[in-house]
Amino acid sequence: MRFELHCHTEKSKCSELKINHLVKYLKTHNYDGAFITDHDYITISKPIEIDGIYLYPGVEITSKEGYHILGLNISEMPKQRDL
């Protein structure tokens, strides 16, 4: 299986990508799925399948020091943000 582990959607300031366009891109490039890892925001809270593409929840958490940490298959933000 081929997965993209780090995708941003329009929920992140750095992206304008809508989920339906992401699915089209993934299909065109022979991916089976992706983790949606928007900045400090969980876009989907559980795995979903759209047109044969599997999308999994994730998040790119910004630490107090400004580092980015990927959380994969995560359905809620950590309570403590001092990572």
Backbone hydrogen bonds in HBPLUS format (Angstrom, degrees):
<---DONOR---> <-ACCEPTOR-->    atom                        ^
c    i                          cat <-CA-CA->   ^        H-A-AA   ^      H-
h    n   atom  resd res      DA  || num        DHA   H-A  angle D-A-AA Bond
n    s   type  num  typ     dist DA aas  dist angle  dist       angle   num
A0032-ASP N   A0002-ARG O   2.67 MM  30  5.32 172.1  1.68 154.8 157.8     1
A0004-GLU N   A0033-GLY O   3.09 MM  29  6.56 154.4  2.16 139.6 144.1     2
A0035-PHE N   A0004-GLU O   2.93 MM  31  6.42 144.7  2.06 156.6 167.8     3
A0037-THR N   A0007-CYS O   2.73 MM  30  5.39 151.3  1.81 148.4 158.4     4
A0012-SER N   A0009-THR O   3.01 MM   3  5.90 173.1  2.01 128.3 130.6     5
A0010-GLU N   A0017-LEU O   2.77 MM   7  5.06 124.7  2.07 148.4 140.7     6
A0015-SER N   A0012-SER O   3.19 MM   3  5.60 168.4  2.21 118.4 119.6     7
A0021-HIS N   A0018-LYS O   3.00 MM   3  5.36 126.2  2.30 106.3 120.1     8
A0022-LEU N   A0018-LYS O   3.01 MM   4  6.37 152.1  2.09 152.2 161.2     9
A0023-VAL N   A0019-ILE O   2.93 MM   4  6.21 160.8  1.96 155.7 159.8    10
A0024-LYS N   A0020-ASN O   3.16 MM   4  6.35 157.0  2.21 137.5 143.4    11
A0025-TYR N   A0021-HIS O   2.96 MM   4  6.20 160.3  1.99 148.3 153.3    12
A0026-LEU N   A0022-LEU O   2.86 MM   4  6.10 166.5  1.88 157.7 161.1    13
A0027-LYS N   A0023-VAL O   2.96 MM   4  6.17 161.3  2.00 152.4 157.0    14
A0028-THR N   A0024-LYS O   2.97 MM   4  6.13 162.8  2.00 150.1 155.1    15
A0029-HIS N   A0025-TYR O   2.99 MM   4  6.20 144.8  2.12 149.2 158.4    16
A0031-TYR N   A0026-LEU O   2.83 MM   5  4.95 173.4  1.84 154.4 152.1    17
A0030-ASN N   A0027-LYS O   3.23 MM   3  5.16 161.7  2.27 109.6 109.0    18
A0054-TYR N   A0032-ASP O   2.97 MM  22  6.31 170.5  1.98 144.9 145.4    19
A0034-ALA N   A0054-TYR O   2.87 MM  20  6.48 144.6  1.99 155.6 166.1    20
A0056-TYR N   A0034-ALA O   2.87 MM  22  6.26 156.1  1.93 152.6 159.8    21
A0036-ILE N   A0056-TYR O   2.96 MM  20  6.25 161.1  1.99 176.5 175.5    22
A0060-GLU N   A0038-ASP O   2.92 MM  22  5.68 165.7  1.94 143.2 140.1    23
A0040-ASP N   A0060-GLU O   2.86 MM  20  5.70 166.0  1.88 135.1 139.7    24
A0048-ILE N   A0055-LEU O   2.88 MM   7  5.29 159.5  1.92 152.4 159.4    25
A0055-LEU N   A0048-ILE O   2.77 MM   7  5.29 171.5  1.78 160.3 163.4    26
A0050-ILE N   A0053-ILE O   2.86 MM   3  5.24 159.9  1.90 152.5 154.4    27
A0053-ILE N   A0050-ILE O   2.90 MM   3  5.24 163.1  1.93 117.9 123.5    28
A0073-ASN N   A0057-PRO O   2.72 MM  16  4.98 128.9  1.98 165.0 160.8    29
A0059-VAL N   A0071-GLY O   2.90 MM  12  5.20 140.6  2.05 142.8 152.2    30
A0071-GLY N   A0059-VAL O   2.82 MM  12  5.20 164.2  1.84 162.6 165.5    31
A0061-ILE N   A0069-ILE O   2.80 MM   8  5.10 152.1  1.88 160.5 150.9    32
A0069-ILE N   A0061-ILE O   2.83 MM   8  5.10 157.8  1.88 146.8 154.4    33
A0063-SER N   A0067-TYR O   2.76 MM   4  5.19 166.5  1.77 155.1 159.9    34
A0066-GLY N   A0063-SER O   2.91 MM   3  5.06 157.2  1.96 106.7 114.2    35
